[in-house]
Amino acid sequence: MTLQSKAFHELANRFLDHTYKGVPLGATVRVSDVGNQGWNVANGDTALPVTTLRRRALDNNLRTMADYCSRSGALFAPHGKTTMSPQLFAKQLEAGAWGMTAATPSQVATMRTFGVPRIIMANELSDIATINWIVNEMCNDPEFDFFSLIDSVAAITMIDAAIAATGAEVTFKVLLEVGLPGGRAGIRTTEDALAVAEAVHGSSHLLLGGVETYEGLVTSGGACEDIAAVDAHFDRVRHVVELLMEHKLFGTETIIVTAGGSSYFDRVVAKLSDWSGSKTPTRLVLRSGCYLSHDVGKYHSLSPLDGRRAADEQLRLENALEAWGSVISRPEPGIAIVGSGKRDVPYDVNLPTVLRVHHRDRTVSHLGPDTQVYKVMDQHAFIRLAPDQKLDVGDVMVFGLSHPCTAFDKSRFVPIIDDDFNIVDAVLTFF
């Protein structure tokens, strides 16, 4: 699938300057010309701090997830909230993604601006203005394929009435969200599942298109008991799907079952991919988003295509994300201060990991575990050094990151670099 829209043309011709963090100071350049400037991050050609994507790893991850979904018989609607980059959405769709996933109405609107034709909004609709906007999108583009989540009879009543008030002849496809006690949205019991599904069935402007869940709320570990808890949750989801099938409450020609963050999508496939006994065509849709850049923290540890990778698994994700910052002070022995902090790098799951140092003399040091980030402030990272570590003010430190979702939202301009750190392209983000 190839995205084409006026918005992409305008994006390519957008001028970048110092108001985009990382663009060299004094430079003004079109997005489409970034790769032609001869800039090299390791040579100090960009303003620091900056976060980059490695092209080779990015291309590998696109192919790897496409191959994984093809092998598993799953459709793929990657979560766009991770990057909110239309250029990366286009790459994901060109690599075979069935659609995109969004978390909020504004994310849906950004995707629509750039021509994404099929979107799962993995959240409940709760305001009339958004409902009216979606109705208008459907009327203007009958090919727009949209799903949102539902978990209450009250929401069904509200949405149905709001659509009716527009006078438009449109129907919303909704997915029943299966939650868990103590979690966020989603039904808690099978009785609730039946009540909500029956309310959709009785509505005038809604169709029940499938069932959705997010297993990342079950656990955040990779031990046997964590995997068992995730599997038990998927058994519950399967029971809900089969119950609604038995009661003939689905209203679409194909039933969608969708789950899959970036940590346990192998368990989604193991538990929810086989629907050979269903009388109605039923498809699994994975929604992993962080696979695209991967990381050196949370997903490096938990991904079934990395830290939890089986011995016979040939596919592997690679980290593409790196953050660059300059050493601005050596105030005490064994401590360095780098000009990159909470405004620049994620810190919600793990602090950044020091990977290497590009020294002013063009040599490179690959650092060991004794060199650690131990604190971050708004614009500063505090680094504890090994006693014999050579490090001077003006050297550039490169960090690996954890949790891509809170990395991309800190940079509007993300250069794409080759293995020699040359900037060959760039993407913009829209948070």
N, C-alpha and C positions, 0 to 999 in steps of 0.2 A: 504494500500500500504506500503510495507516494502522496505527501501533502503538498498542495499548491494553493497559495492564497496571496492576495495583495499584501497581507501583513508580513509574509516572509520577504517579499521584495522590499518593503519599507524597513524591515529589520536589517537586511543585508546592507542597506544604504544609510543606516543610522551612523552618525558621527560619535566617536568615543573620545573622551579627553580625561583630564585628571579627576573629574567628578565620578568616574568609574574606577574604583579602587584597583590598583595594579597596573593601570595604563601608565606608560612612561610620562613623567612630568614634562609638560611643554608640547606633548604630541597631540595631534588631532587626526584621527584616522577612521575610515569607514570600517564597519564590522567585516565586510567582505574582503578588505585589504589587510587585515591584521596579519595573516600568514605570509604576506609578501614584504614585511618590514625588516626581516633579518634579525629580529629580536631573539635573544637567548637569555633565559632566566638565570642560568648559572654565571653568566658573564656580567650580571648586574644591569641588564637593559630595561627591566621593569621597575616600577615603583613597588616598594615593599611596605607592608606584607601583601602576599598574593597567594591564592590557592589555584593549583593547576590540575589538569587531567592528562594522564599519559595516553596517547593515541593507541599504542599497541595493546595496552590492557583494556581500553574501552572497546576496541574492535573485537578482542578475544571474548569479552563478557557478553557482547551482543550475540556473537555466534554460539557461545556456550549455552546461554539460556534458550535460544531458539532451538538448538539441537536437543536440549533436555525436554522441552515441551513437546517437540515432535516425537521423540522417543516414548514419552509418557502418555501420548494421546490427549494432552491437555491444550486448551486454548489459553492465550496469554493476554492479560490486560494490565500491564505494569503500572504501579502506582506512581503517577506523575508528581505527587507532592514532594517526592524525594528531591528532584532537581528543579522543577518548574521551569524547564528550559525547552521552548518549542523546537529548537534545533535538535535537541536530544529526543524529544517525542518523535520527530520525523525519522530519526535513525532507528528508533525502536519499532515503529510501524513498518519501515522498509525492511527490517529484519524479520518481519512476519507476525508482529503482535496483532491480535484480533481487535483490540481497542485499547483505550487508556482508562485508568482509574483516577478519580479526583476525590478530595476530601471535603471541599467547600464549594458553594455556588460560584465564588469568584474564580476558583481554579477551573471549574467547568467553563466559565465565560472565557478565560484565557485560552483554553484548549479549542473552544469553538472559534475564537478569533483567528486561530491559525489552522482551522479546517479539520480538526479531529472529528471523524464521522460517528464514532461509537464511544460512549463514555458511561462508565459505572461511577456514580457518586456514592462512595462507600460511607454514607451518612444519611440520616433521616432529613426529609424536607420539613421545614418548620415555619416558613414565613410566606405570606401571600405574594409579596413582590417577586420572590424567586420563582414561585409557581407560575405567575403571569409571564415572567421572562422565558421560562422553558416552553410554555404554551406557544409563545410568539416564535421561538426558535423552530419548534416543530411545524408551525404553519408556514414559515418561510423556507424550510428545508424538510420536506416529507421523508427524506432518507436519513435524517438524524435519528440515531438509535440510542436511546437514553434509558438508564436504569437508576433508581434510587432505592434506599432501604426503608423498611417499614417495621414497626414493632408494637403499634397500638391501634385500637379501634378509633380512638379520638383523632389520631392523625389521618386515618383513612377518611373519616367524615369531613375533616377540614379540607383535605386536598380535593376530594370529590366535589365538594361545594364550590371551591375556588375555581376549579376547571369549568364547572357548569356556569359560573357567573361570567366567564369570558365569552360564552356562546360558541366557542370553537369546538369542532368535531375532532378532538384528539384523545388519545388514551395513553396514560402513563404506565410503563412497566415497572413493577416494584419487586424487590427481593425481600423475603422475610429474614430479618436478622436474628440469629440465634446467639444470645449472650450467655453470660455465666454469673452466678451469684457474686456480688461484690465487684463486678466489672462495670462496664459503661453501658451503652444502649444495647437493646436486644431482648427478646422474650426470655423468660426464665423457666417456664414449664411447658409441657406438651399441651396442656389445657389452653395456655395463652397462645400457643402456635395455632391451634385449631380455631380459636376465636378470631384471631387476626386474619387468618387465611379465609375464613368464612365471610368476614366483613369485606375483604377485597373482592371475593367472589360475588357478593351482593351489591357491589358498588356499580356506578354507571360509567366511570371514566378511569378505572384502574384494572390492570391485569396482573395476576401473580405469575412472575416469570421464573422464580426459583428461590433458592435459599442461600444466605450469605453468613459467614462468620469470620472472626479474626482470632486466630489461636494464640497470638502473641501475648494475650492477657492471661493465658493459663499459667505460664511459667516463663522464665528467662534463662534457664539453664540447659545444659546438655547431658546431664546424668541420666541413668536408666529410668529413675523415677520421674524425671521431667518428661522424657519421651512417652512414658506410660500415661502420664496425665494428659498430654496432648492427644494421644490416641484415644483415650476415654472420651475426651471432648468430641472428637470426630465421630465416634460411635453414636454419641447423642445426636449429632447433626444428621447422620445417616438415618437414624430412627425418625427424626422429624420429617425428613424428605419422604421416606417411605410411607409415613402416616398420611401426609398430604396427598401423595399419589393415590393411596387407598381410598381417600375421600374425594378424589377427582377435583381438587381445588386449584390446580395449576391451570392457567388460562392461555398459555402460549404454545406454539407448535413444538418448540424445543425448551426443555427445562434446563436452567443454569444452576449449577452448584459451584459456589465460588468461595475460596479461602486462600490462604498462603501469603504470609509475610515473607521476610527474607531469611528466616532462621529454620523453619520446619516444613518447607514446601515438599520435601521428600515424604513426610508423613501424610500430607494432604493427598499426594498421589497414591500412596499405599492404601489409604482408607476411603478415598472419595472419587477415585477415577473409574472404577468398574461399575457401570450401571446396565450391564447386559441383560438383567432381568426386567428392566423397565419397559412398559408398553409404549411410552412416549420417549422420543429421542432425548437423552440427557447428557450434558457436557460439563466437564469440569473446567473452570476458569481459574488459573493462578493469577495472583496480583502482586507478586514480589516487585519491589521498586529499587531496593538498595543494591541489588546485584550489578547494576550498570557500572557504578564506580567501585563497588565493594569497599573494603576498608582494612585496617590492620588491627581493629579492636573487636567490637561486638560480633560483627558478621564473619570476620576472619575466624573467630572462635566457634561460632554456631552454625554456619552455613553447611548444608550437606554437600556442597561443592567446594569445601575448604576444610575447616576445622573438624567437622563431623563426616568428612568424606570417607566412603567405604574403600576398602583396599582395592577392590576391582573397578572402582569408578574412574573412567578415563577423562571425564570432563572436569575442568577446574577453573574457578574464578580467580582473577588477579586484582590486586589493589591498583587503582588508577589515581587516587586522590593523594596529593601532597600539598602541604602548606609551607611557604617560605617566609622567613623573617630574619632581620638583621640583628646581630649582637650589638646592643647599644650601650652596655655597661658591664664591667667586671668589678663590682663594688667590694667584694670580699673574696678571699681565697676559696675556691671550690664552688663559686656561685657565678652564674651569668644571667643577665637580663636580656631577653629578646623582645623586639618590638612587635609582638603578635599576641593578642589576648582574646578575651571573651567576645569582642566585636568581630573577630577574625576566624576563630577555630571553634569546633564543638567541644563542650566540656560536660555535657549532661550525663553521659554514660561513663566515659573514661577521659582522662586528660590526654592530650596529644603524646605521641611516642616519638622520641628523637631518633631519626634515621641516619643522618650524616651531616657533615659540615663542609661547605665549599669555602675554602680559605681564600684570602685576597691574593695569594700567590698562585691561584688556580689549582692547587692540590686539593684532594678530597679525603676526608677522614670518615670512615664508617664506624659509628660509635657502638659501644656495648651497653649492657644493661645498667652499668654504673652511672650513666648519664641519663638523668630523668627530669621530666617536668614535674615539679611538686606543687605549683600554685599558678593560677592565672588571674589577672585582673583585667580591666577593660581593654587596655592596650599593651599589656606586659605579660610575658611568660617568665617564670622563675625556674632556672635550670640548675640542678645539682650535678656537679662534674666529678669525674674520677680525678684523684690528686694529680696525675701526670697528664691530664688532657690539655693539649695545645688548643687554645682558643683565644682570639683577639677581637677587640672591638672592630666592627666592620665585616667580620666573617658572616657568612649566611648559613643559618641552620635550617634544615629541612625536616618537617614533621610528618609522620603518618597519623591518620585521624581515625576516630571511632564514631560511628553513627552518621552516615552521609546526610540524613534528613536535616540535621542541624549544622551541616557544613555548607551546603549550597545556599542556604538562606542568608548567609553572611557575605555573599559576593554576587554582585550583579554581572561582573565580567569574569569569566573563567577561561584562561588560555588553555589550549590543547597543545601539548609538547611532544616531540619525538624523543627517542632514546638518548639523544645528545643535548636535550633540553632546549632545542630550538622551538620557538612558537610557530606552529604550522596552521593554526586556526584558533577560533574562540567561540564560546557560546555565551549567551546572555540568559539571566534568570529573571523571573517575573513573580516575586513574592509580594 
